[in-house]
């Protein structure tokens, strides 16, 4: 099941009214030897959105969170947190 996680669910870019993105994941893949934990997952999360991960054991949920938290590195792809815009005092 986990080999197909990225191909089963594709999320369209979710943007707030200002076009901001809080988290941007592009073509994320993580393999452990021959086993692919996450396969080509892309998603965008806008500020204020609530997002959850649901899946079977071994589907790659914890692996994805480990990558987002920089506990491990992806095999390929990017995880991007845009720099917040500075506001004038």
GUVEXLUM-339314 format. One record per atom (N, C-alpha, C, O): residue number from 1; residue in one letter; chain; atom name; x, y, z. Coordinates in steps of 0.02 Angstrom, whole numbers, m for minus. Layout:
N
ATOM drenfi pado base kolba     c1     c2     c3
ATOM    NUM    a    A    CA      X      Y      Z
...
***
This chain:
89
ATOM drenfi pado base kolba     c1     c2     c3
ATOM      1    x    A     N     41    m60      0
ATOM      1    x    A    CA      0      0      0
ATOM      1    x    A     C     43     63      0
ATOM      1    x    A     O     28    110    m37
ATOM      2    x    A     N     96     65     41
ATOM      2    x    A    CA    136    125     47
ATOM      2    x    A     C    173    143    m17
ATOM      2    x    A     O    189    201    m28
ATOM      3    x    A     N    186     94    m60
ATOM      3    x    A    CA    220    110   m123
ATOM      3    x    A     C    177    156   m166
ATOM      3    x    A     O    204    191   m209
ATOM      4    x    A     N    113    156   m156
ATOM      4    x    A    CA     68    195   m199
ATOM      4    x    A     C     42    258   m165
ATOM      4    x    A     O      2    294   m196
ATOM      5    x    A     N     62    273   m105
ATOM      5    x    A    CA     33    329    m67
ATOM      5    x    A     C     34    394   m107
ATOM      5    x    A     O    m18    427   m112
ATOM      6    x    A     N     91    412   m135
ATOM      6    x    A    CA     96    475   m171
ATOM      6    x    A     C     53    476   m234
ATOM      6    x    A     O     30    529   m254
ATOM      7    x    A     N     43    419   m265
ATOM      7    x    A    CA      4    417   m327
ATOM      7    x    A     C    m71    411   m315
ATOM      7    x    A     O   m110    427   m359
ATOM      8    x    A     N    m91    389   m256
ATOM      8    x    A    CA   m162    382   m241
ATOM      8    x    A     C   m194    449   m226
ATOM      8    x    A     O   m251    461   m245
ATOM      9    x    A     N   m158    493   m193
ATOM      9    x    A    CA   m188    557   m171
ATOM      9    x    A     C   m145    614   m195
ATOM      9    x    A     O    m88    622   m172
ATOM     10    x    A     N   m171    654   m239
ATOM     10    x    A    CA   m137    714   m262
ATOM     10    x    A     C   m178    773   m239
ATOM     10    x    A     O   m239    775   m250
ATOM     11    x    A     N   m146    820   m209
ATOM     11    x    A    CA   m181    879   m183
ATOM     11    x    A     C   m167    938   m229
ATOM     11    x    A     O   m109    953   m245
ATOM     12    x    A     N   m219    971   m250
ATOM     12    x    A    CA   m211   1031   m290
ATOM     12    x    A     C   m183   1086   m246
ATOM     12    x    A     O   m194   1086   m185
ATOM     13    x    A     N   m147   1134   m275
ATOM     13    x    A    CA   m121   1189   m234
ATOM     13    x    A     C   m176   1224   m196
ATOM     13    x    A     O   m224   1249   m226
ATOM     14    x    A     N   m169   1226   m131
ATOM     14    x    A    CA   m218   1260    m89
ATOM     14    x    A     C   m189   1327    m69
ATOM     14    x    A     O   m135   1330    m38
ATOM     15    x    A     N   m223   1380    m85
ATOM     15    x    A    CA   m196   1447    m72
ATOM     15    x    A     C   m248   1488    m35
ATOM     15    x    A     O   m308   1484    m49
ATOM     16    x    A     N   m224   1528     11
ATOM     16    x    A    CA   m269   1575     44
ATOM     16    x    A     C   m284   1632     m4
ATOM     16    x    A     O   m256   1634    m59
ATOM     17    x    A     N   m327   1677     16
ATOM     17    x    A    CA   m345   1732    m28
ATOM     17    x    A     C   m285   1774    m49
ATOM     17    x    A     O   m286   1805   m102
ATOM     18    x    A     N   m232   1776     m7
ATOM     18    x    A    CA   m173   1814    m23
ATOM     18    x    A     C   m123   1775    m65
ATOM     18    x    A     O    m71   1801    m84
ATOM     19    x    A     N   m138   1712    m80
ATOM     19    x    A    CA    m93   1671   m121
ATOM     19    x    A     C    m35   1643    m81
ATOM     19    x    A     O     13   1617   m111
ATOM     20    x    A     N    m37   1647    m15
ATOM     20    x    A    CA     18   1623     27
ATOM     20    x    A     C     18   1547     32
ATOM     20    x    A     O    m34   1515     28
ATOM     21    x    A     N     77   1519     40
ATOM     21    x    A    CA     85   1448     53
ATOM     21    x    A     C    127   1441    115
ATOM     21    x    A     O    181   1470    120
ATOM     22    x    A     N    103   1403    164
ATOM     22    x    A    CA    139   1392    226
ATOM     22    x    A     C    189   1334    219
ATOM     22    x    A     O    244   1337    246
ATOM     23    x    A     N    169   1283    182
ATOM     23    x    A    CA    211   1224    171
ATOM     23    x    A     C    202   1201    100
ATOM     23    x    A     O    145   1195     76
ATOM     24    x    A     N    256   1188     66
ATOM     24    x    A    CA    255   1167     m4
ATOM     24    x    A     C    299   1106    m11
ATOM     24    x    A     O    359   1110     m1
ATOM     25    x    A     N    269   1049    m28
ATOM     25    x    A    CA    307    987    m38
ATOM     25    x    A     C    300    968   m112
ATOM     25    x    A     O    244    963   m138
ATOM     26    x    A     N    356    958   m145
ATOM     26    x    A    CA    356    943   m216
ATOM     26    x    A     C    393    878   m231
ATOM     26    x    A     O    452    870   m214
ATOM     27    x    A     N    359    831   m262
ATOM     27    x    A    CA    388    768   m287
ATOM     27    x    A     C    430    733   m234
ATOM     27    x    A     O    486    711   m247
ATOM     28    x    A     N    402    729   m174
ATOM     28    x    A    CA    437    699   m117
ATOM     28    x    A     C    435    623   m123
ATOM     28    x    A     O    382    593   m132
ATOM     29    x    A     N    494    592   m118
ATOM     29    x    A    CA    500    520   m117
ATOM     29    x    A     C    550    501    m62
ATOM     29    x    A     O    601    535    m53
ATOM     30    x    A     N    535    448    m26
ATOM     30    x    A    CA    581    422     24
ATOM     30    x    A     C    583    346     18
ATOM     30    x    A     O    532    313     21
ATOM     31    x    A     N    643    320      9
ATOM     31    x    A    CA    653    248      5
ATOM     31    x    A     C    700    226     60
ATOM     31    x    A     O    745    263     82
ATOM     32    x    A     N    690    165     83
ATOM     32    x    A    CA    734    132    130
ATOM     32    x    A     C    756     68     96
ATOM     32    x    A     O    721     18     97
ATOM     33    x    A     N    816     70     67
ATOM     33    x    A    CA    839     13     28
ATOM     33    x    A     C    794      5    m34
ATOM     33    x    A     O    788     51    m74
ATOM     34    x    A     N    764    m53    m41
ATOM     34    x    A    CA    718    m66    m97
ATOM     34    x    A     C    646    m45    m82
ATOM     34    x    A     O    604    m43   m127
ATOM     35    x    A     N    632    m30    m19
ATOM     35    x    A    CA    563    m14      2
ATOM     35    x    A     C    550     61     m5
ATOM     35    x    A     O    587    102     23
ATOM     36    x    A     N    498     79    m41
ATOM     36    x    A    CA    479    149    m51
ATOM     36    x    A     C    425    166      0
ATOM     36    x    A     O    369    141     m4
ATOM     37    x    A     N    441    210     47
ATOM     37    x    A    CA    393    229     99
ATOM     37    x    A     C    344    281     73
ATOM     37    x    A     O    284    277     89
ATOM     38    x    A     N    367    329     33
ATOM     38    x    A    CA    324    380      3
ATOM     38    x    A     C    347    388    m69
ATOM     38    x    A     O    407    392    m83
ATOM     39    x    A     N    300    391   m115
ATOM     39    x    A    CA    316    393   m186
ATOM     39    x    A     C    287    455   m220
ATOM     39    x    A     O    227    459   m232
ATOM     40    x    A     N    329    504   m236
ATOM     40    x    A    CA    311    562   m277
ATOM     40    x    A     C    250    600   m250
ATOM     40    x    A     O    202    610   m287
ATOM     41    x    A     N    253    619   m187
ATOM     41    x    A    CA    198    657   m156
ATOM     41    x    A     C    210    732   m164
ATOM     41    x    A     O    265    756   m151
ATOM     42    x    A     N    160    768   m186
ATOM     42    x    A    CA    162    841   m190
ATOM     42    x    A     C    100    869   m156
ATOM     42    x    A     O     45    844   m167
ATOM     43    x    A     N    109    920   m114
ATOM     43    x    A    CA     52    953    m83
ATOM     43    x    A     C     72   1023    m62
ATOM     43    x    A     O    131   1038    m53
ATOM     44    x    A     N     22   1065    m53
ATOM     44    x    A    CA     31   1134    m31
ATOM     44    x    A     C    m19   1146     25
ATOM     44    x    A     O    m77   1127     20
ATOM     45    x    A     N      5   1178     78
ATOM     45    x    A    CA    m40   1194    134
ATOM     45    x    A     C    m36   1270    145
ATOM     45    x    A     O     18   1298    154
ATOM     46    x    A     N    m94   1302    145
ATOM     46    x    A    CA    m99   1374    154
ATOM     46    x    A     C   m105   1391    228
ATOM     46    x    A     O   m127   1349    268
ATOM     47    x    A     N    m86   1451    247
ATOM     47    x    A    CA    m93   1472    317
ATOM     47    x    A     C   m166   1466    339
ATOM     47    x    A     O   m212   1485    303
ATOM     48    x    A     N   m176   1440    399
ATOM     48    x    A    CA   m243   1433    427
ATOM     48    x    A     C   m278   1368    408
ATOM     48    x    A     O   m330   1352    437
ATOM     49    x    A     N   m251   1330    361
ATOM     49    x    A    CA   m282   1267    343
ATOM     49    x    A     C   m267   1214    396
ATOM     49    x    A     O   m215   1216    429
ATOM     50    x    A     N   m313   1169    403
ATOM     50    x    A    CA   m303   1111    446
ATOM     50    x    A     C   m296   1051    400
ATOM     50    x    A     O   m338   1040    356
ATOM     51    x    A     N   m242   1014    410
ATOM     51    x    A    CA   m226    959    364
ATOM     51    x    A     C   m210    898    405
ATOM     51    x    A     O   m174    903    455
ATOM     52    x    A     N   m235    840    386
ATOM     52    x    A    CA   m221    778    422
ATOM     52    x    A     C   m196    723    376
ATOM     52    x    A     O   m208    726    315
ATOM     53    x    A     N   m162    675    404
ATOM     53    x    A    CA   m138    617    366
ATOM     53    x    A     C   m174    555    391
ATOM     53    x    A     O   m173    540    451
ATOM     54    x    A     N   m205    520    346
ATOM     54    x    A    CA   m240    459    362
ATOM     54    x    A     C   m213    404    316
ATOM     54    x    A     O   m206    415    256
ATOM     55    x    A     N   m198    347    344
ATOM     55    x    A    CA   m175    292    303
ATOM     55    x    A     C   m161    230    345
ATOM     55    x    A     O   m158    233    406
ATOM     56    x    A     N   m152    175    311
ATOM     56    x    A    CA   m137    111    343
ATOM     56    x    A     C    m68    113    376
ATOM     56    x    A     O    m28    158    361
ATOM     57    x    A     N    m55     66    420
ATOM     57    x    A    CA     13     58    447
ATOM     57    x    A     C     62     48    390
ATOM     57    x    A     O     49      9    344
ATOM     58    x    A     N    117     85    392
ATOM     58    x    A    CA    168     79    339
ATOM     58    x    A     C    153    121    278
ATOM     58    x    A     O    187    113    227
ATOM     59    x    A     N    104    165    281
ATOM     59    x    A    CA     85    206    223
ATOM     59    x    A     C    132    265    212
ATOM     59    x    A     O    130    296    159
ATOM     60    x    A     N    174    282    262
ATOM     60    x    A    CA    221    337    254
ATOM     60    x    A     C    204    400    292
ATOM     60    x    A     O    236    451    282
ATOM     61    x    A     N    154    397    336
ATOM     61    x    A    CA    133    456    373
ATOM     61    x    A     C    189    483    418
ATOM     61    x    A     O    206    542    416
ATOM     62    x    A     N    218    440    458
ATOM     62    x    A    CA    272    460    504
ATOM     62    x    A     C    334    480    465
ATOM     62    x    A     O    369    527    484
ATOM     63    x    A     N    348    445    411
ATOM     63    x    A    CA    406    463    369
ATOM     63    x    A     C    398    534    343
ATOM     63    x    A     O    445    573    345
ATOM     64    x    A     N    339    552    319
ATOM     64    x    A    CA    327    619    294
ATOM     64    x    A     C    335    671    349
ATOM     64    x    A     O    366    723    338
ATOM     65    x    A     N    308    658    408
ATOM     65    x    A    CA    315    705    463
ATOM     65    x    A     C    388    711    485
ATOM     65    x    A     O    410    766    503
ATOM     66    x    A     N    426    657    484
ATOM     66    x    A    CA    497    660    500
ATOM     66    x    A     C    535    704    451
ATOM     66    x    A     O    580    741    470
ATOM     67    x    A     N    516    702    387
ATOM     67    x    A    CA    548    745    337
ATOM     67    x    A     C    529    818    349
ATOM     67    x    A     O    572    862    347
ATOM     68    x    A     N    465    830    361
ATOM     68    x    A    CA    442    899    373
ATOM     68    x    A     C    478    929    433
ATOM     68    x    A     O    495    988    433
ATOM     69    x    A     N    489    889    485
ATOM     69    x    A    CA    523    912    546
ATOM     69    x    A     C    599    909    541
ATOM     69    x    A     O    633    922    590
ATOM     70    x    A     N    625    890    484
ATOM     70    x    A    CA    697    886    471
ATOM     70    x    A     C    732    834    514
ATOM     70    x    A     O    791    842    531
ATOM     71    x    A     N    697    781    533
ATOM     71    x    A    CA    728    727    571
ATOM     71    x    A     C    765    679    524
ATOM     71    x    A     O    811    644    545
ATOM     72    x    A     N    746    679    461
ATOM     72    x    A    CA    779    638    410
ATOM     72    x    A     C    773    674    343
ATOM     72    x    A     O    736    722    337
ATOM     73    x    A     N    811    652    293
ATOM     73    x    A    CA    811    685    228
ATOM     73    x    A     C    772    644    177
ATOM     73    x    A     O    772    582    180
ATOM     74    x    A     N    739    678    130
ATOM     74    x    A    CA    704    640     77
ATOM     74    x    A     C    754    609     29
ATOM     74    x    A     O    810    634     21
ATOM     75    x    A     N    734    555     m4
ATOM     75    x    A    CA    775    526    m57
ATOM     75    x    A     C    775    573   m117
ATOM     75    x    A     O    827    582   m149
ATOM     76    x    A     N    718    603   m131
ATOM     76    x    A    CA    713    654   m183
ATOM     76    x    A     C    654    699   m168
ATOM     76    x    A     O    611    682   m127
ATOM     77    x    A     N    653    756   m201
ATOM     77    x    A    CA    599    804   m191
ATOM     77    x    A     C    620    859   m143
ATOM     77    x    A     O    675    859   m116
ATOM     78    x    A     N    574    906   m132
ATOM     78    x    A    CA    588    963    m89
ATOM     78    x    A     C    531    975    m40
ATOM     78    x    A     O    473    963    m54
ATOM     79    x    A     N    550   1000     19
ATOM     79    x    A    CA    504   1024     69
ATOM     79    x    A     C    523   1096     82
ATOM     79    x    A     O    580   1110    101
ATOM     80    x    A     N    476   1141     71
ATOM     80    x    A    CA    492   1213     72
ATOM     80    x    A     C    444   1249    119
ATOM     80    x    A     O    383   1245    112
ATOM     81    x    A     N    473   1286    166
ATOM     81    x    A    CA    436   1331    210
ATOM     81    x    A     C    454   1402    188
ATOM     81    x    A     O    509   1425    204
ATOM     82    x    A     N    411   1437    153
ATOM     82    x    A    CA    426   1506    133
ATOM     82    x    A     C    439   1551    193
ATOM     82    x    A     O    409   1542    246
ATOM     83    x    A     N    483   1599    184
ATOM     83    x    A    CA    499   1648    236
ATOM     83    x    A     C    439   1694    245
ATOM     83    x    A     O    413   1721    196
ATOM     84    x    A     N    416   1703    307
ATOM     84    x    A    CA    360   1749    317
ATOM     84    x    A     C    377   1820    295
ATOM     84    x    A     O    434   1842    301
ATOM     85    x    A     N    327   1855    269
ATOM     85    x    A    CA    337   1924    249
ATOM     85    x    A     C    342   1969    310
ATOM     85    x    A     O    301   1964    356
ATOM     86    x    A     N    391   2013    311
ATOM     86    x    A    CA    398   2059    367
ATOM     86    x    A     C    346   2115    361
ATOM     86    x    A     O    333   2141    307
ATOM     87    x    A     N    317   2133    417
ATOM     87    x    A    CA    268   2187    418
ATOM     87    x    A     C    300   2248    448
ATOM     87    x    A     O    340   2243    494
ATOM     88    x    A     N    282   2306    423
ATOM     88    x    A    CA    307   2369    451
ATOM     88    x    A     C    273   2381    518
ATOM     88    x    A     O    213   2370    525
ATOM     89    x    A     N    312   2406    568
ATOM     89    x    A    CA    282   2419    634
ATOM     89    x    A     C    233   2477    632
ATOM     89    x    A     O    204   2495    683
***
